[in-house]
């Protein structure tokens, strides 16, 4: 019996795959399958997975033309056989007891979603302090990326819940797909619980190019907010306007810190498209308090 289906989207990350597969083979729960979706890689991803599958029948290779990680994850969702779903990027890992502990919790309490705390690992193998953020749909809308983000491999999802609510990633938006996925998941009012004192997910942190990546991340956030404009209704739409006001503050503070206007044109275009600009500006005096602590922690004390 397959208890957990693990989906690994992979594009040219053959060098990382052995470590990701090894963390699965070290799991204390053995009833799993691993679906590696080769997203049109030009390296030896397919060879690495095929060789691993020869030694371990729980590993399967699925190939597709390059369509991005959202498309690859959706392809994996079509292939699952397990009662639960675990997503894992090729360069990340999970702790040995993660699947067993979460399956036991979800079986016992009838949960749709379980998530753990997580920690980051740098290129030298050094791990950060364990981080945990309690999640609700309101916190995901307002604070995701501002202190409440949780990597997708910290979660375990019940397959029936995913299928019932027709949850997919959709490749028509290539920005913040994890954020969008969890907005949809928690908007469906799942029965969920956390393991807050357990670091079940290890997130690999690339420390190079911080300034450039911050600007790129900001552009991605605004692009995603424009994509979601009109897709949220009622109080969710109000919270989205509030979130835009937070993003405006973060953008202004980053531009002051890095003395750069590199993303100004993109941001101006995207903000005007959202239709929330006036409301966001009116909310900025309130949202300043939400972002100051985050900004000081992330960009001043480092």
DAHU-V224098 format. One record per residue. RES is the residue in one small letter. PHI is phi as a letter, one per 30 degrees, with the letter a starting at -180 (none if undefined). PSI is psi in whole degrees, -180 to 180 (NA if undefined). D_FIRST is the distance of its C-alpha to the first C-alpha in Angstrom with 1 decimal. Layout:
RES|PHI|PSI|D_FIRST, RES|PHI|PSI|D_FIRST
This chain:
x|none|135|0.0, x|c|117|3.8, x|d|-44|6.2, x|b|133|9.3, x|c|121|11.0, x|c|126|14.3, x|c|121|17.2, x|c|106|20.2, x|d|138|23.3, x|b|123|25.7, x|b|108|29.3, x|h|43|31.3, x|b|35|29.5, x|e|-32|28.6, x|d|-28|30.4, x|c|-24|28.1, x|e|-44|24.7, x|e|-38|24.5, x|d|-41|24.9, x|d|-44|22.3, x|d|-38|19.7, x|d|-36|20.9, x|d|-28|20.3, x|d|-40|16.6, x|d|-17|16.4, x|d|0|18.3, x|d|142|15.9, x|d|-16|15.4, x|c|123|11.8, x|c|-14|10.0, x|d|72|6.5, x|b|162|8.3, x|b|148|9.8, x|c|121|13.6, x|c|106|15.6, x|c|119|19.3, x|c|106|21.7, x|d|108|24.9, x|d|59|27.5, x|i|34|30.3, x|d|149|30.9, x|c|1|34.0, x|c|-160|33.0, x|c|34|30.6, x|e|-50|27.4, x|e|-40|25.9, x|d|-44|27.0, x|d|-45|25.5, x|d|-43|22.0, x|d|-42|22.3, x|d|-40|23.3, x|d|-38|20.5, x|d|-31|17.9, x|d|-31|19.7, x|c|-20|19.0, x|b|108|15.4, x|d|-10|13.1, x|d|-10|11.1, x|c|132|14.4, x|b|144|15.7, x|c|128|19.3, x|b|132|20.6, x|c|147|24.4, x|a|164|26.9, x|d|152|30.6, x|e|123|31.5, x|b|3|31.2, x|j|164|30.6, x|d|-32|27.8, x|d|-47|27.5, x|d|-41|27.1, x|d|-40|24.5, x|d|-40|22.4, x|d|-38|22.7, x|d|-42|21.7, x|d|-39|18.5, x|d|-31|17.8, x|d|-15|18.1, x|c|-5|15.3, x|d|145|12.5, x|b|-8|9.1, x|d|168|7.9, x|d|-26|9.3, x|b|159|11.9, x|b|131|14.2, x|b|126|16.1, x|c|143|19.2, x|b|124|20.9, x|d|154|24.1, x|d|-25|24.8, x|c|11|27.5, x|c|170|25.8, x|b|166|23.5, x|b|156|21.5, x|d|153|22.0, x|e|-33|19.7, x|c|3|18.7, x|e|-54|18.5, x|d|-44|14.8, x|d|-44|14.5, x|d|-41|17.7, x|d|-39|17.1, x|d|-43|13.7, x|d|-43|15.5, x|d|-45|18.5, x|d|-38|16.9, x|d|-45|15.0, x|d|-43|18.3, x|c|1|20.6, x|i|41|18.8, x|d|152|19.7, x|c|-33|19.6, x|b|137|20.6, x|b|145|20.8, x|b|155|23.0, x|c|174|24.5, x|d|171|27.9, x|b|166|28.4, x|b|161|30.9, x|c|151|32.5, x|b|131|33.1, x|c|-177|36.1, x|d|-19|36.9, x|c|2|38.2, x|i|9|34.9, x|d|134|36.5, x|c|143|34.5, x|d|172|36.0, x|d|144|36.0, x|d|138|32.8, x|c|139|33.1, x|b|136|31.8, x|b|116|32.8, x|d|139|32.1, x|c|137|31.2, x|b|169|32.4, x|d|-36|33.2, x|d|-44|36.9, x|d|-36|36.3, x|d|-40|34.1, x|d|-41|37.0, x|c|-34|39.8, x|c|1|38.6, x|d|126|35.7, x|i|-8|37.2, x|b|36|39.9, x|j|-10|38.1, x|c|12|35.0, x|d|144|32.9, x|b|126|29.4, x|d|149|27.5, x|d|-26|24.5, x|d|1|22.2, x|d|-13|23.1, x|c|157|21.1, x|b|133|17.6, x|c|141|17.3, x|d|129|15.4, x|e|-42|14.4, x|e|-38|16.1, x|d|-44|19.2, x|d|-45|19.5, x|d|-44|19.3, x|e|-39|21.6, x|c|8|24.2, x|h|48|23.9, x|d|122|23.9, x|b|166|24.6, x|d|-38|26.7, x|i|126|29.2, x|d|6|31.3, x|d|-6|34.6, x|b|112|35.0, x|c|11|34.5, x|c|135|35.7, x|h|47|33.8, x|d|-33|30.5, x|d|-41|28.7, x|d|-49|31.5, x|d|-42|31.3, x|e|-44|27.5, x|d|-26|28.0, x|d|-46|31.0, x|d|-41|29.0, x|d|-51|26.1, x|d|-22|28.4, x|d|-22|30.8, x|d|6|28.1, x|h|59|28.5, x|d|157|24.9, x|d|115|24.3, x|b|159|24.1, x|a|164|24.8, x|b|162|25.3, x|c|81|25.1, x|d|-20|28.7, x|c|17|29.5, x|b|121|26.6, x|d|94|26.8, x|c|-18|23.3, x|b|133|24.4, x|c|120|27.0, x|c|124|29.0, x|d|126|31.1, x|c|118|34.7, x|d|117|37.1, x|d|-5|40.6, x|d|151|42.7, x|i|45|44.7, x|d|-46|44.4, x|d|-50|47.4, x|d|-40|46.3, x|d|-33|42.7, x|d|-44|44.0, x|d|-43|46.1, x|d|-41|43.3, x|d|-40|41.0, x|d|-44|43.7, x|d|-40|44.2, x|d|-40|40.4, x|d|-46|40.6, x|d|-40|43.5, x|d|-40|42.0, x|d|-39|38.9, x|d|-37|41.2, x|d|-39|43.1, x|d|-40|39.9, x|d|-14|38.9, x|e|129|42.4, x|j|-14|42.5, x|c|-8|38.8, x|c|143|39.1, x|b|157|41.1, x|i|-134|43.1, x|d|-26|42.6, x|d|-36|40.0, x|d|-39|42.7, x|d|-45|45.1, x|d|-31|42.8, x|d|-36|42.3, x|d|-40|46.1, x|d|-42|46.1, x|d|-37|43.6, x|d|-38|45.8, x|d|-37|48.7, x|d|-43|46.7, x|d|-36|45.9, x|d|-42|49.7, x|d|-47|50.5, x|d|-42|48.0, x|d|-48|49.4, x|d|-44|53.0, x|d|-38|52.4, x|d|-42|50.6, x|d|-38|53.5, x|d|-42|56.0, x|d|-45|54.2, x|c|0|53.7, x|h|47|56.9, x|b|142|55.0, x|b|27|55.0, x|e|-34|52.7, x|c|9|50.4, x|d|-43|53.1, x|d|-46|53.4, x|d|-45|49.7, x|d|-42|49.4, x|e|-44|52.5, x|d|-46|51.2, x|d|-43|47.8, x|d|-43|49.2, x|d|-30|51.7, x|d|-23|49.0, x|d|-30|47.1, x|i|1|49.8, x|c|9|49.3, x|d|-48|51.9, x|d|-48|54.6, x|d|-38|52.3, x|d|-42|50.7, x|d|-41|54.2, x|d|-29|55.3, x|d|-8|52.2, x|e|-37|52.8, x|d|-31|55.0, x|d|-44|52.2, x|d|-16|49.3, x|e|-38|51.3, x|d|-25|50.3, x|d|-29|46.6, x|c|-21|46.9, x|d|-48|49.6, x|d|-42|47.5, x|d|-46|44.7, x|d|-43|47.3, x|d|-43|49.2, x|d|-43|46.0, x|d|-33|44.7, x|b|-14|47.9, x|c|-46|50.8, x|d|-16|49.6, x|d|NA|47.9
